[in-house]
């Protein structure tokens, strides 16, 4: 595929991938396993996240995928996207559309992604620009909850509890979701542009503060006994706020989150296009349609409370493999062989 990215487009693409869908819910498991130390553990995880970005930036040329690993990642992205769609349908059924059949919600999400992925790649890349102001509305309206926060919930921090810190680090992997896309899209950055140094640091600071505020506010708003019963803490915080122009602030933000999440699904579809069509194919549009047909079917098998909860409590182990270990292994192997992305 032939397209190019500016620095702003590249980082916006990465930001949406990493925050879409999971932003309203990842805080729960992190706090359950880290207890009062959640904010500190996430700070450590963010340092690791930045180190991983620096590693990817230095060696992205060696992320060459042969036929086998190309299919490994295509299948992985298919399954991850199906899980994300299933979770989106589950949240919508819980909050705003309890009587709407699940398959209608799935078809709506998949249909929008299919339409976007049958046109030029720039359409999906640029559509994220419209999300910038509404995404940061989350942070602005979370500030309304400041009078209800209990600052003592942040303490005591167990600085020496290695087991708790490691458990929290592992469950913070939801904030790393899609970071391997850095390696996929980095070669499409315009040749005269550099992202190492200040641009990469700014991106890290933006995504850190965006996530960190959500973690700290969740930790201060709910007691440890309460958080275990709150699957989407950000929406519950917003639900408790009262404003004059919207009766249910949480419903307003559910639809913003839905738009944000649909664009994330579109980007995963674009990633399929980029990787699958890196080799010349006879019927590219047919392949895109088939990919989305699978996306319309697979989520229906997991869109149940028990299955969603099982996936939420176990998928971080899958993310460790495909976002950290496997990319590092591929990069080290190709560097040793001298194989680069063309």
C-alpha positions as CSV (number, residue, x, y, z in Angstrom):
1,X,0.0,0.0,0.0
2,X,1.2,3.5,-0.8
3,X,0.5,6.2,1.7
4,X,2.6,8.4,4.0
5,X,2.1,9.8,7.5
6,X,3.0,13.0,9.1
7,X,4.3,13.0,12.7
8,X,0.9,14.2,13.9
9,X,-1.0,11.5,11.9
10,X,1.4,8.8,13.1
11,X,1.1,9.7,16.8
12,X,-2.7,10.3,16.6
13,X,-3.1,6.8,15.0
14,X,-1.0,5.2,17.8
15,X,-2.9,7.2,20.5
16,X,-6.3,6.0,19.3
17,X,-5.2,2.4,19.0
18,X,-3.8,2.4,22.6
19,X,-6.7,4.2,24.3
20,X,-9.7,3.2,22.3
21,X,-12.1,0.7,23.9
22,X,-10.0,-0.1,27.0
23,X,-9.8,3.4,28.5
24,X,-13.1,3.2,30.5
25,X,-12.3,-0.1,32.1
26,X,-8.6,-1.0,32.5
27,X,-8.3,0.8,35.8
28,X,-10.4,-1.8,37.7
29,X,-8.0,-4.8,37.3
30,X,-4.9,-2.6,37.9
31,X,-6.3,-1.3,41.2
32,X,-7.6,-4.7,42.3
33,X,-4.1,-6.2,42.0
34,X,-2.0,-3.2,43.0
35,X,-4.3,-1.9,45.8
36,X,-3.2,1.5,47.2
37,X,0.0,1.3,45.1
38,X,-1.9,1.4,41.7
39,X,-0.8,5.0,40.8
40,X,2.8,4.2,41.6
41,X,2.7,0.9,39.7
42,X,1.3,2.6,36.7
43,X,4.0,5.2,36.9
44,X,6.6,2.4,36.7
45,X,4.7,0.7,33.8
46,X,4.8,4.0,31.9
47,X,8.6,4.2,32.3
48,X,8.8,0.7,30.8
49,X,6.3,1.8,28.1
50,X,8.6,4.7,27.1
51,X,11.6,2.4,27.1
52,X,9.8,0.0,24.8
53,X,8.9,2.9,22.4
54,X,12.6,4.0,22.4
55,X,13.6,0.4,21.5
56,X,11.0,0.2,18.8
57,X,12.2,3.5,17.3
58,X,15.8,2.5,17.2
59,X,15.2,-1.0,15.7
60,X,11.9,-0.7,13.7
61,X,13.7,-1.3,10.4
62,X,14.3,-4.9,11.6
63,X,10.6,-5.7,12.2
64,X,10.4,-7.7,9.0
65,X,7.6,-10.3,9.0
66,X,8.1,-13.4,7.0
67,X,5.1,-15.4,5.8
68,X,4.6,-17.2,9.0
69,X,4.8,-14.2,11.4
70,X,2.6,-12.2,9.0
71,X,-0.2,-14.7,9.4
72,X,0.4,-14.9,13.2
73,X,-0.2,-11.2,13.5
74,X,-3.1,-11.2,11.1
75,X,-4.8,-13.8,13.2
76,X,-3.9,-12.1,16.4
77,X,-5.4,-8.7,15.2
78,X,-8.5,-10.5,13.9
79,X,-9.1,-12.1,17.4
80,X,-8.2,-8.9,19.3
81,X,-10.6,-6.9,17.2
82,X,-13.3,-9.5,17.6
83,X,-12.8,-9.3,21.4
84,X,-12.9,-5.5,21.3
85,X,-16.2,-5.5,19.3
86,X,-17.7,-8.0,21.7
87,X,-16.8,-5.8,24.7
88,X,-18.2,-2.8,22.9
89,X,-21.5,-4.6,22.4
90,X,-21.5,-5.8,26.0
91,X,-21.0,-2.2,27.3
92,X,-23.7,-0.8,25.0
93,X,-26.1,-3.5,26.1
94,X,-25.3,-2.7,29.8
95,X,-25.6,1.0,29.6
96,X,-27.8,2.2,26.7
97,X,-29.2,-0.5,24.5
98,X,-30.4,-3.4,26.7
99,X,-33.2,-4.4,24.4
100,X,-31.2,-4.2,21.1
101,X,-30.2,-7.6,19.7
102,X,-26.4,-8.1,20.0
103,X,-26.0,-8.9,16.3
104,X,-27.4,-5.5,15.3
105,X,-24.8,-3.7,17.3
106,X,-22.0,-5.9,15.9
107,X,-23.2,-5.4,12.4
108,X,-23.3,-1.6,12.8
109,X,-19.7,-1.5,14.1
110,X,-18.4,-3.9,11.5
111,X,-20.3,-2.2,8.7
112,X,-18.8,1.2,9.5
113,X,-15.3,-0.4,9.6
114,X,-15.9,-2.2,6.3
115,X,-17.1,1.0,4.6
116,X,-14.0,3.0,5.8
117,X,-11.6,0.2,4.8
118,X,-12.9,0.0,1.2
119,X,-11.8,3.6,0.5
120,X,-8.4,5.3,0.7
121,X,-6.3,4.6,3.8
122,X,-6.0,8.4,4.4
123,X,-9.8,8.4,5.2
124,X,-9.2,6.3,8.3
125,X,-6.0,8.1,9.2
126,X,-7.7,11.6,9.1
127,X,-11.0,10.6,10.7
128,X,-9.2,10.5,14.0
129,X,-8.6,14.2,13.9
130,X,-12.3,14.8,14.7
131,X,-11.9,12.8,17.9
132,X,-9.3,15.0,19.4
133,X,-11.6,17.5,21.1
134,X,-14.2,15.0,22.3
135,X,-11.6,12.6,23.6
136,X,-10.1,15.2,25.9
137,X,-13.6,16.1,27.1
138,X,-13.2,13.0,29.2
139,X,-10.4,14.6,31.2
140,X,-12.2,17.9,31.4
141,X,-15.4,16.4,32.8
142,X,-13.6,14.1,35.1
143,X,-12.4,17.2,36.9
144,X,-16.0,17.8,38.0
145,X,-15.4,14.8,40.4
146,X,-12.6,16.5,42.3
147,X,-14.8,17.5,45.3
148,X,-15.8,13.9,45.7
149,X,-12.3,12.5,45.7
150,X,-10.7,11.0,48.8
151,X,-7.0,11.7,48.7
152,X,-6.2,9.2,51.4
153,X,-7.1,6.3,49.1
154,X,-3.7,6.7,47.5
155,X,-2.0,5.6,50.6
156,X,-0.3,3.7,52.1
157,X,2.0,2.8,49.2
158,X,3.8,-0.6,49.6
159,X,7.1,0.3,48.0
160,X,8.7,-3.0,48.8
161,X,5.9,-5.4,47.9
162,X,7.5,-6.9,44.8
163,X,4.7,-9.4,44.2
164,X,2.0,-6.6,44.3
165,X,4.1,-4.4,42.0
166,X,4.7,-7.2,39.4
167,X,1.0,-8.2,39.5
168,X,0.1,-4.5,38.8
169,X,2.6,-4.2,36.1
170,X,1.2,-7.2,34.3
171,X,-2.4,-5.9,34.6
172,X,-1.3,-2.5,33.3
173,X,-0.7,-4.2,30.0
174,X,-4.1,-3.0,28.8
175,X,-2.5,0.5,28.4
176,X,0.0,-1.2,26.0
177,X,-2.7,-2.5,23.8
178,X,-1.7,-2.0,20.1
179,X,1.8,-0.7,20.8
180,X,3.2,-3.1,18.3
181,X,1.5,-1.0,15.6
182,X,4.3,1.4,16.1
183,X,6.5,-1.0,14.2
184,X,3.9,-1.5,11.5
185,X,3.3,2.2,10.7
186,X,6.7,3.6,11.5
187,X,8.1,2.9,7.9
188,X,5.2,4.9,6.4
189,X,6.4,8.1,8.1
190,X,7.7,10.6,5.7
191,X,11.4,10.1,5.2
192,X,12.5,13.6,6.2
193,X,10.7,13.4,9.6
194,X,12.2,12.2,12.8
195,X,10.2,11.0,15.9
196,X,13.0,10.2,18.3
197,X,13.8,12.7,21.0
198,X,11.3,15.5,21.7
199,X,8.3,14.2,19.6
200,X,8.5,10.7,21.2
201,X,8.8,12.2,24.7
202,X,5.8,14.4,24.1
203,X,3.7,11.5,23.0
204,X,4.7,9.5,26.0
205,X,3.9,12.4,28.4
206,X,0.5,12.9,26.7
207,X,-0.6,9.2,26.9
208,X,0.9,8.9,30.4
209,X,-1.1,11.9,31.8
210,X,-4.3,10.8,29.9
211,X,-4.1,7.3,31.6
212,X,-2.6,8.4,34.9
213,X,-5.4,10.9,35.6
214,X,-8.0,8.1,35.0
215,X,-6.1,5.8,37.4
216,X,-5.7,8.4,40.2
217,X,-9.3,9.6,39.9
218,X,-10.7,6.1,40.0
219,X,-8.5,5.2,43.0
220,X,-9.6,8.3,44.9
221,X,-13.3,8.0,44.0
222,X,-13.8,4.4,44.9
223,X,-12.8,2.4,48.0
224,X,-10.9,-0.8,47.4
225,X,-13.9,-2.8,48.4
226,X,-16.1,-0.9,45.9
227,X,-13.7,-1.1,42.9
228,X,-14.1,-4.9,42.6
229,X,-17.8,-4.3,41.7
230,X,-17.2,-1.5,39.2
231,X,-16.4,-2.8,35.7
232,X,-16.3,0.6,33.9
233,X,-15.1,3.0,36.6
234,X,-14.8,6.1,34.4
235,X,-18.4,5.9,33.3
236,X,-19.6,5.5,36.9
237,X,-17.6,8.6,37.9
238,X,-19.2,10.6,35.0
239,X,-22.6,9.2,35.9
240,X,-22.3,10.7,39.4
241,X,-21.7,14.2,38.0
242,X,-24.5,16.7,37.4
243,X,-24.5,19.3,34.7
244,X,-27.3,21.5,33.4
245,X,-27.2,20.7,29.8
246,X,-27.1,16.9,30.0
247,X,-29.3,14.8,32.3
248,X,-27.2,11.7,32.1
249,X,-23.5,12.6,31.5
250,X,-22.5,9.0,31.4
251,X,-24.8,8.3,28.4
252,X,-23.4,11.3,26.6
253,X,-19.9,10.0,27.0
254,X,-20.8,6.4,26.2
255,X,-21.6,7.6,22.6
256,X,-18.3,9.5,22.5
257,X,-16.5,6.4,23.7
258,X,-18.4,4.4,21.0
259,X,-17.2,6.7,18.2
260,X,-13.7,6.6,19.6
261,X,-13.8,2.8,19.8
262,X,-15.3,2.4,16.3
263,X,-12.3,4.3,14.9
264,X,-10.0,1.9,16.8
265,X,-11.7,-1.0,15.0
266,X,-11.3,0.8,11.7
267,X,-7.5,1.2,12.4
268,X,-7.2,-2.5,13.2
269,X,-8.9,-3.2,9.8
270,X,-6.4,-0.8,8.2
271,X,-3.6,-2.7,9.8
272,X,-4.9,-5.9,8.3
273,X,-4.9,-4.2,4.9
274,X,-1.4,-2.9,5.4
275,X,0.1,-6.2,6.4
276,X,-2.0,-8.5,4.2
277,X,-1.6,-6.3,1.1
278,X,2.1,-5.9,1.6
279,X,2.2,-8.8,-0.9
280,X,0.4,-8.3,-4.1
281,X,-3.0,-9.9,-4.0
282,X,-5.4,-10.6,-6.8
283,X,-8.6,-9.6,-5.1
284,X,-7.7,-7.2,-2.3
285,X,-11.3,-5.9,-1.7
286,X,-12.6,-9.4,-1.4
287,X,-10.0,-10.1,1.3
288,X,-11.1,-7.0,3.2
289,X,-14.8,-8.1,3.0
290,X,-13.9,-11.6,4.2
291,X,-11.9,-10.1,7.2
292,X,-14.9,-8.1,8.2
293,X,-17.3,-11.0,7.7
294,X,-15.2,-12.9,10.3
295,X,-15.4,-9.8,12.6
296,X,-19.2,-9.9,12.3
297,X,-19.4,-13.6,13.4
298,X,-16.6,-14.1,16.0
299,X,-17.8,-11.5,18.6
300,X,-21.2,-13.2,18.9
301,X,-19.5,-16.2,20.5
302,X,-18.0,-14.3,23.4
303,X,-20.6,-11.6,24.1
304,X,-21.6,-13.0,27.4
305,X,-20.8,-11.7,30.9
306,X,-18.8,-14.8,32.0
307,X,-16.8,-14.9,28.8
308,X,-16.1,-11.2,28.8
309,X,-14.9,-11.3,32.4
310,X,-12.7,-14.3,31.7
311,X,-11.1,-12.5,28.7
312,X,-10.6,-9.3,30.8
313,X,-8.9,-11.2,33.5
314,X,-6.6,-13.2,31.2
315,X,-5.9,-11.3,28.0
316,X,-3.0,-9.3,29.5
317,X,-0.9,-12.5,29.2
318,X,-1.6,-12.6,25.5
319,X,-0.7,-8.9,25.2
320,X,2.7,-9.5,26.8
321,X,3.5,-12.1,24.1
322,X,2.4,-10.1,21.1
323,X,3.2,-6.6,22.1
324,X,6.5,-7.1,23.8
325,X,8.1,-10.5,23.6
326,X,7.4,-11.5,20.0
327,X,8.3,-8.1,18.5
328,X,11.6,-8.1,20.4
329,X,12.3,-11.7,19.3
330,X,11.6,-10.8,15.6
331,X,13.7,-7.7,15.8
332,X,16.7,-9.5,17.4
333,X,16.5,-12.4,14.9
334,X,16.3,-10.1,11.9
335,X,19.1,-7.9,13.2
336,X,21.3,-10.9,13.5
337,X,20.4,-12.0,10.0
338,X,20.7,-8.4,8.6
339,X,17.1,-8.5,7.3
340,X,15.4,-5.1,7.1
341,X,12.0,-3.7,6.1
342,X,12.3,-2.5,2.6
